[in-house]
Every structure is written in C-alpha cells, then in structure tokens.
Amino acid sequence: MGKVLPVDESTEQLERDGREKTRRADGKGGAVLWQPLPKPDAHLVSSGEARYTGDVHVGKGALYGVYVGSDQGNARLVAVDGSAAERVEGVVKVVTAADIPGTNIFSLFGKPLMEVMVPIGGRSKYFGQPAALALGTTSAAAEQAIKLVKLTWDDVKPPVVTLAQARAASTLTPIPMEAKKGDVSQFDDLLAAEGSKEGGLHVLRGVVECGSQLHFYMEPQAAYAVPDEDGTMTVWSSTQGPQYTHASVASALNVPHNKVNIRIRRLGGGFGGKAFLSIPHAVNAAVAAKATNRPVRLVLNRNQDCAMTGGREEMEFEYAVAVDEKGRIHALRATIHAITGAVPGGAIIGCKEATETVDQTYSIPHLHVATKMYTANLPLRVPVRGPGGPEASTFIESVLQRIAHHLDLDPSAVRETNFYSPTATDMCPPSVSMMGRPMPPPRTLTEPYVLPRIWEELKATSGWEGRKSEVERFNTANRWRKRGLAMTTLRYPRPLSFSSALINVYKDGSVVLHHEGVEMGQGLSIKTVQTACETLGMGLFGEALPTSLVRMADLDTAFMPNPGPSAGSTASERMCWAIHDAATKLVDKLMPFCKPGDASVADRWREVITAADGAKVSLQQQGEYKPLSGKPFEFYDTYGAAVSEVEIDVLTGERRIHYCEMLYDCGKSLNPLIDIGQAEGALVMGIGFHTSEEVVIDESTGRLLTDGTWEYKPPLAGDIPTDMRVRLLEKTSHPQGFASSKAVGEPPLLGSTSVFIAIQEAVRSARIDGGLTGHFELSTPATCEKIQQACGTTLEHMVLRPSTMGVSRPLLAAAKPLPTHVDVAIVGGGLGGLLLCAGLRCRGIDAHVFERAPALRNASQGIFMAFTNGISAVRRVKCDIADTMLASGVMDPTVALHQRMLGKEVKTIRVDKKGNGEVTIRWTKAQNIFASHVPDEVIHCSCGGRDFTEDDTGATLVFEGRNEQVRAKMIVAVDGAFSALRPQILSRHREKRDGVMQVTKDGQGSAAAALMIEDPPKYHGFLNWNALVKKEDIARYAESEGVPLPYTERGTVALTSDCPNVLAYIIDVGTHVFWQIRVPELSKAGHRAVAGRQGLKEHLLRGLRDGTDLAVPIGQEGGKPQIPAGETQPDMSEIICMVGATPEEKIYERCIYDRAATSTITTPKGRVIMIGDAAHAPYPGPGQGANMTFEDVSVLIDMFEKHVPNIQAPNTTTVSNGDMTNGTTHKPAMWSCRPTWCPRSCASASRSGCPACSRWSTMRTSGRGSSIPRPRNSQPRA
C-alpha cells in the first residue's frame, strides 16, 4: 500500500492502483492487499492439525476440571458437600466460591457483572450456573466426582424464563433506551386505533417476535491455567476479550495485573460468545490452579457450553405504523421487549444495535423506538454474530411486507418508495440514547451511499421479474407445495476504535507481528501479514515482501497489555491500521540502508536488515491506530441486498431454499477470498437464525433442552440454498476505511432476512388457497412446525384418500357396532396390530383392532421380508401364523446374492442359512395371513384413534370423526411411523411435569392442548419407486422388446449399481418379481405414497436409458452425470425391462421417513403404550420395521403371560426362540405397562443378565443421542 489512501481518492484510482500492485506482485511471491490469498493455517485447520486451547500440552501433575452445575434456576445455595466426591480415587479437590482468594465477580467494561461461582448464601441465577468445580487426575475421575457432590438449597422459587413471565414478574431493568427521529407525538391519536384513516393514512398495529440463537461455535469454551513462581499465573484461554479475562483473573487471584499472563493462538469460532462468557472459565481454572498449586485444564463439553453461554436476546417488537396509499411510512412507534438473562450487562449491545438500526435502509420521517430490557433466570444474553441486526431487519421488513399486502401493492415497490435517497436532505439515522445519554452521537449515513445501485444491479442479475412470474405460475398450479420470493436490503453500522501493534524483525530478516487481535477464522492473520508485506516491501523496494518472511505471533498479554476485544467485525481493519503504522515507521528507520540492486526483494530485505542491525538500529517498532475523529469510537455503515426463493411443503412445513443471491458492499476488499467466505458464512448462520435454530427451555426448571447437536439444529448441507451466490460490489470505495475497505464478518448475516420474508410469502399463498385471509404472524425461527401451523394445515388435510393409495376393493370394510368395553384396544391394523390381537385372543384376552383406513388393504406394490428375528418372534406369539407365513413365501436355505455393475456380474455370494433363511412374501398376502387368525368382528375399520383419557383403572379411546368411545384396560398404539397417539402419549408426560392433569368438560381430550408435543417423522431425502410385476408379464415384455429375460432365479436378490446416485434391486417373490429404484431427492417430502402418477413410467424409462437424473419433476429432463474416464455408459437393461413390464398404475412412488427415538413409550399411568414404528421406527431397510414390531409384540405378550393371572395358554405349541424362555411364575395382576418391573420376574438387581429386561430397557431408553439397536439376526440398514 505504501500510504494511507486519502479521503478524496476516487474509485477509478483505487482500481488502477489495485491492478498495478497485483501486476508488480505477480511472479515475485509478494503479498499485497486486495489480493485473494488463503489463510496461513488453512491446511492445518482443514486437516485437523491446528491446535486450540484445549490442545495445549498438559504438564506433569495437571488436573482436569468438571463443573458441578446448579440444578435449581432460582434458589439460595445453603451448602456444597464435596466430601463423598473427594474420597473417590483420582479426585483431588472440589473447588467452591470459598476458594476464591479475591473477588468472586467477573467484570465487563470495568464494571462488575456476575458471580464466577454461586457462593454459599447466594442465589442461583440460572439452571446450570457453576456452583463448584471438581478436580481429578483424569477427566473421568472428575466426571465421576460431580455425581457425588451434594448441593443444598432453600428459598426455591419458580424460575422466570420467558419474556411473558418476565413482563408479568416486572423484572424490567432500570436501563431505558430509545431512538428518536422527527416528532411521532403528533401522530399519537392516529396510531392508537388500528385501521383508522385520517388524511389518507392507514394505521397498522402488530407484533413481531424473534427467538434466541446459540453461538454454537466448533470449539467449546476452554482454559488451561499454570501456576508459576512468585504467585504468577499463565492462562491459555479461548477468549475474544483478553483484556477483560486478564483483569478478572487478577481480581479473583487478588494479585497485580503483571502477575497474570493470558495467551491465545486461535479460536475455533467465537461469534461473540467468547468475548465475555469465556471469563468465568479462565477465572475458575486459575483459582483451582492456585488452590492446588498444580496446572488445571478446564474444557466444557457441548451440553455445558450451550447451557452456560446463553445466546441472542429474545425480542418482541410491538408497533403501530401510519402509511399513505403508496405505502410510504409517515410515522412508526415501536416498543422492543428483550430478555437480558440473569443480568443486563451483555445484552445492552444487542439491544442498542436493534434500537439504532430499526429503520435499516428506510427513511422514516417520524420514528420513536423504546427498548425495555428484562432480567430472567437464564444465562447471560450476550452479542451473537451481528447483535441486534437480524432482529431489527426482520422487524422492519415484516412491517413493509404487511404494508404491501394491506394496500395490495408490490412489496419491492413499497421498499423502493421508503428507501433513503442519496439526493434527499434527510440522510440521518435515528439518534439513540440510553438512560438519557446519547450513544453514539448523531451522524449521517456513510457515503458513498450505494444502496440504490446495489438494488438495481441485484434485480438484474437475479432475474427478479422472471422469477416473480415463475413463482406465481407454480403457486397457481400447486396446492400442497408453495414458493415464495423476496428481496430485502441491509444496513449495519460498524465501530472503529483504538488498537496497537508491534513488529519484531530478526537478524535473518524474518518478521513476527504482534497485535491485539484474536484469530478466530475471520482471516485476521492473513490480512495483517498482507499489510506488513506490502507496507514494508513497497515502501523500501517498490515490491511486496513474500509471506514466507512474515508470520503472526500468538496473542500474549506480556507483549500486548490491555488488548481490546476482537469483536464488531472490525478487528482486521484496526489491526491492519496499527500494523501499517508500525511498518511505515520501520520503513523510515530502514530507508538509509536501502540500496538499488537486481536481487530478489527477499534478498534485498535481508541485506537491509543486516546493515541496520550492524548499525545498532532497533528492529522493533510499535504502531497504533486512533479514529481520525479523535473520539473513542468512529462508526460507518455497510450496505447490501439479497434475493431468496424458497419452497415449502404445506402438509409438513418442510422448506427448501432454491435460490439465494446477495450483493454486499465491503468497500475495496482487503482479501476477496477471505471476505466472500465470511459473507457466505454469515448468510448461512442468519438462515439458521431465521429457520431452524430454535432454543427450547423447560419452563418449570429453566433447563436448556436444546443443548447439543441432537436437539439444536444449526444449518447443515441440506439447509444451504441449492443455488447460493454471494458477490462483493465492484468499483466502490470507502475512503475513510483502511485501504478503502469495510467490515464483512457480521453485516451479511442480515441478508438472510430475505429467506424469512420469502417463507412468509409461501405461507401466504397456502393460506389463500385454504380460504384464510388477513394478517398472520410468523416468528423466528420459522421451523417446520410453525410453517405448517401458519399454513392452516389440519388433520383432515393429512388424510390420504383410498383412491390415492391403490385400494381396489374393500376387505373387512363392513361397518359394525363398536364395543363399549374391551380388555385391550389395539390402534392400528397393520401386521403388528393383527399379530398382537391374534396373540392376545388365543390367550383369552378380549383384544380388538381399530384401524383408521376404511378397509384393510388388499392391493399393494410392496413386499414383506421376514428375517430370523421376526420369524422367531411370530412363532413365540402364535406358532401357526409363523408356519403359514413360511409356507406361503419364497424361502430357500441357500440365498444367492448377485451384484451387477455395467451389465456384468461383479460378485455372486451364496449363503447357506441352514434352514433358517429369510422368507419373502407379498405384503397383502402377509396381511391376509395375519388377519385370518383374527375374527372379523373384532377388526373395526374407519376408526382412527386420535386421543384418549386414562385413570388408574383403564383408558378411554377417542376416535376421529366418531362420537363412540371405547373403554379398555389398556390401549396399545401400533399405528406406525405416522402415529396419531404418539404425540398424545408424549404430551401426557409434559402435562404431568407442568402439573396439568385435567380433562376437558366434554371428555374429548386433554385441556392442556397447548402442550401438545410436535413430533413429526423425519424425511430422509430419498425417493422410491417400486412395484410387483408378474413373471409372465416380464417374459412377454422381454420377448416383444427383443431383450434378454432379466435375472429371476428363485430366492435371489440382484443388486444393480450402474447409475450414479441410483440404487436398484430385484427380488423374486414366487409368481411375482419385486423391483425398486431409489434416488436422493430432498424436495419431495410431504407425501407418503401415491400410485400411478401420469407420465411416471415413461419418465423412469427415459432416465434409466439415458442415465439422467430421475429426481427431476415429471416432464423435465434431468442432467446427465459425468461418466468417469475409461468407463462406458451404464447398462440398466434388467431394471428397464422390469419397469417396462409394469403397468403405470401399479408403480408406487413413496418417500423414506424415519422416527426419532424416545425414552417415553408409555403414559405416566401406564395404561397406554406404543410399540413398533410408532415408538422407534427404524430406517426402512428390508423388512426391519415389521420384524422389530414383531419382537415388540413378543415382549409384550411375554409380559401379559407373567403378570395377568389365569391367562390361558396359547392353543398352539409354543416354541422358544432361545432368549424368551417359557417361565411359570406369575405376579399379581398389573394391567399397566409402567415399565418398572421385569417381564421375567428377574431377581437381578442390575438386570443386565436378563435378555427380556435388556430388550425392554433398550426399547424404553433409546432416546436422545442413542440409536435404536439392530434386531437380532437382522440385516444392516440400507
């Protein structure tokens, strides 16, 4: 760079300078600014070799710390008893607040904030707050110790955890904040009444709610403290705010600051969560190290990190807005209600940013925003990437969208009407004050004001008008899938503040940079290296130094005292300013030793350093940056805009972002490679805030429920827009910035608001089709559940009519009166329900089946594969069903597996099953076999169980669309992955926990309907086509087409692997052959099965013949995957013949769903239980859904035999399957499935040796974080 660019530097001059610098650097290895260079440690980070705080080498005698978290969210701590824990081998000490020699408070901005640990006599401020720290010689010992530490509490009060609770409890903080512009008071009478018109103005009132968001960085909070001589302490900390950490550690240890040293190499992400909330962990590690005089390593696990680190402030915007007929806003009054967590300190930043930027890029002549902050029993709400920005953007964009639809105007036109105009005299954002004091002082928007240019350019590059027309056409043609399109803008002011740096040059010419910044993935290191290389090299030789000469040192407070936080997206700019200042001063020192020459710039640099060192010139130079205004902070605005197109499934609420393009102004990018990556990351993190990252808290305890990767949902690969384009605005400048650059880490996050508004538009289309008009509210994050509910989807919409399910004629469909009382009511007439009914009735128990469908299906394009585990379970329940099943299916002791690729046999395996081979049966035949063992009069169709009530003596089953009810001693839900009773069962536990156990007056269900748990099955992103085709039809088709007869050896499975992303296989089923094709497809979720889609057969044949993508809609031609070099076009003739021989109306299209495991399979009273796919649906591999259900039925039958007195023996011979022995001991009658006893009368305390206990326990407890165990002898999942 050579010099700081003057304020009047033109954009054209910047472009010329950039091209000239790049030309001179090309081929010489020099690093200049504005050049795309990778991070120096990119290869280490991507390979996993980069070292973070948790990777620091642990010295001899080091201890490992694990927190004892508060198990109360609002109580007084009476005692901490660690005596039992300290007796455990390997446990050294349990550290409490009493061990802190200094202040048990960590500070922010020099002001006390919150206790480091809950002291004796102090109150817990949130669930999980550190109350003690167990130290062990191993982490395992410390983990064991925390289970033995006893916390005693009194004065326990219900925690305040929601905004509604906080407002009701009047926890308002005495820190008022407001933004003002113009005079809103003249509109007060008008704004008081919604819908009124005065002077042509319309008034709209409403609420916009924004949820929290966790930081969820890759590296958890970590600290490693090492005591040294003379009371000094060195702490490696994963912190963004080393100055605050340094001061708090010194205060806690009661030592001068010069006896504490904080070290940082890099962070694995921070997003603001490590600016302040890393402090307590560094303090506690240091306190523990001093108490034991041994090194202490403290690394939080993911659950602890989430529970202690907090997140964004939950915000609620109440507003009233006055607009004219053209959509122009004349006045806006808003009140922001925000949760700060336990204390308000950290949340002030986010609330200030939301208050200040509520107008975004829109000129509102009369504006008043009042912000109210409320404390709650939650971890501190602190800045999360772009604090306050996405909330403010979501608010104003939602208001503008509502204005447009209220006035029947184009939303983009309404936005254009309200833009700040570069020609207008009013280019001032609102003035903000806190407690009556201005913060920051009033200013005008940063120039050049490029937003109009960004808007028009983005409309052109995105094809805005064409996309609008296409979305309208799609929505007109589709009822159950809807698309939305939106274009929004962003403005986010960023602060610049003081910073310092130090350059050390060694005698060999190598250079080390020291500065206050913390590298956390934002590219700070490469940008400062580029600055040093350019300033030193260009200043001395006219050419930049190579990066091999320069590196950035770890941050060390012994070298860089009092370092400010790396936050606000401007750390790179500030450090580059300071490095540039130091390098410029160093150039002045070295210039006398610079001589002309033809050597390389690296050699000339070494010559200069050698000469300067010989002259005893100091090769160390300090530099600094101060805002040009002389004020502590200097602000500037960033600008951008984004277009997004989304598609939602009206029935399930699932969404897919088809397209997202963002154009962002970062001035002249210091490093385009880094800056584009930062902008992309911010955009995707914003998409998580707006769509999936829901923070769920148990209101009764205050415990965070979404505290891990299983429960919390940051965006994954499938959530990223299919077509995502992030561009930096070209030919622009920021003369006041370093090298004309602007911040890029946080502002682009606001571009994700376009995704949220597009979802609103898709929902609006669905509501119109459903006859719902008027305004609706959608809060962030717009999860699948919220989208589905906002669309107005009802249970009636979810019912698939028989005509769409391939039903040809009714079976057992005749209407019959319902019984009033039964022993067992079985909900679901599938194979599992029929087997359970047959097994119970042959044992003398009056069991009835209640099926939702109008008839049991007698037509299906599917097969059922019974494996050894399933056959054994069926035999245990009712032997003659197993015998009939084996006799009716295709079964060979020897099964041949043929794997085919490129039309050739790759591998053939023949497996000798020794008489225990699998049996394959057509699904309808299997159903008929099971149904033939159940009397017709106990199978009741058109009886879909939707709810129940229960008491200590039984349960009452309530049906959908019927007034009759059935009383049963027990209800068993065997109604599959889409179980209607599963959410009811889970919700009863929620009701019990919340103390709500009442029934509505009409007895139709729970009065706590609002507590219903949303628990939809999960779509796996795979689309299947399958059919059963007669062998004679295959032979006839093969002959007519002149193709070889496909492989149909009896008992054979032929796998084909020809086409990329296509799995096809063929299974012999006696007189028929079953074929299936599976492809990945993420946008098809929402329908379970549909047969005979018009044009489907030709679509499949064309795709298989041409090798093109089968997942594209019917009528479109998919792209053709690239065939690897040296390979030929795949041969799919076998599967093509199968498809060709199948009538189109018999080809089923279905999606693959899975069900998350749950630890709760019974109601609290134990009168209702779910088994099979309703409880633990496995991935639908070959037959394991049914086989696992048979095992569940067998276990349940076994429990009945042991605990129901006088039960009859089965009327067929019982054959043991090896791990369900036939016992004779009975316990007293227990018509309850509360699983607190062993079904085998197991006397073992641990029950670990009892197969039945083990199986039942596994079925009950395979919940969060665990996988469903594969059934015995089952095949691996597909």
Buried (B, 14 or more C-beta within 10 A) or exposed (E): BBEBBEEEBEBEBBBEBBEEBBEBBEEBBBBBBBBEBBBBBBEEBEEEEBEBBBBBEBEEEBBBBBBBBBBBBBBBBEEBBBEBBBEBEBBBBBBBBEBBEBBBBBBBEEEBBBBBBBBBEBBBBBBBBBBBBBBBBEBEBBBBBBEBBEBEBEEEEBBBBBBEBBBEEEBBBEBBBBBBBBEBEEBEEBBEEEEEEEEEBBBBBBBBBBBBBBBBBEBBBBBBBBBEEEEBBBBBBBBBBBBBBBBBBBBBBEBEBEBBBBBBBBBBBBBBBBBBBBBBBBBBBBBBBBBBEBBBBBBBBBBBBBBBBBBBBBBBBBBBBBBBEEBBBBBBBBBBBBBBBBBBBBBBBBBBBBBBBBBBBBBBBBBBBBBBBBBBBBBBBBBBBBBBBBBBBBBBBBBBBBBBBBBEBEBBEBBBBBBBEBEEEEBEBBBBBBEEEEBBEEBEBBEBBBBBBBBEBBBEEBBBEEBBEBBEEBBEEBBBBBBBBBBBBBBBBBBBBBBBBBBBBEEEBBBBBBBBBBBBBBBBBBBBBBBBBBBBBBBBBEBBBBBEBBBBBEBBBEBBBEBBBBBBBBBBBBBBBBBBBBBBBBBEBBEEBBEEEEEBBBEBBBBBBBBBBEEEBEBEBBBBBBBEEEEEBBBBBBBBBBBBBBBBBBBBBBBBBBBBBBBBBBBBBBBBBBBBBBBBBBBBBBBBBBBBBBBBBBBBBBBBBBBBEBBBBBBEEEBBBBEBBBBBBEEBBBBBBBBBBBBBBBBBBBBBBBBBBBBBBBBBBBBEBBEBEEEBEBBBBBBBBBBBBBBBBEEEBEEEEBEEBBBEEBBBBEEEEBBEEBBBBBBBBBBBBBBBBBBBBBBBBBBBBBBBBBBBBBBBBBBBBBBBBBBBBBBBBBBBBBEBBBEBBBBBEEBBBBBBBBBEEEEEEEEEBEEEBBBBBBBBBBBBBBBEBBEEEBBBBBBBBBBBBBEEEBBBBBBBEEEEBBBBBBBBBBBBBBBBBBBBBBBBBBBBBEEBEEBEEEEEBBEBEEBBBBBBBBBBBBBBBBBBBEBEBBBEBBEEEEBEEBBBEEBBBBBBBBBBEBBBBBBBBBEBBBBBBBBBBBBBBBBBBBBBBEEBBEBBBEBBEEBBBBBBEEEEEBEEBEEEEEEEBBBBBBBBBBBBBBEBBBBBBBBBBBBBBBEBBBBBBBBBBBBBBBBBBBBBBBBBBBBBBBBBBBBBBBBBBBBBEEBEEBEBEBEEBEEBEEEEEBEEEBBBBEBEBBBBBBEEEEBEEBBBBBBBBEBBBBEEEEEBBBBBBBBEBB
